[in-house]
């Protein structure tokens, strides 16, 4: 991953965006020598969001199991049958 100064982003935004679209490598933007933001391409961002949504769903499911909020196979089939009508 490469690092660029915020001033470089200001001066060369179009060039950085072109390179980002081409090589898909995130760019760390620093301000006053400290990490400030990551610049990533749209496809990578959307994949990360989809992955996060999936992982959050799995975590909610694991919590439900831990808390005993489960249904039997027959109950699940009955609920699914109602939704699929």
Residue pairs with C-beta under 8 A, 6 or more apart in sequence:
1 25
1 26
1 27
1 28
2 25
2 27
2 28
3 27
3 28
3 29
3 30
4 16
4 27
4 28
4 29
4 30
5 29
5 30
5 31
6 29
6 30
6 31
6 36
8 16
9 16
9 29
9 39
16 27
16 39
20 26
20 27
20 39
20 40
20 41
21 41
24 41
24 43
24 44
26 38
26 39
26 40
26 44
27 38
27 39
27 40
28 35
28 37
28 38
28 39
29 35
29 36
29 37
29 38
29 39
30 36
40 48
64 70
71 79
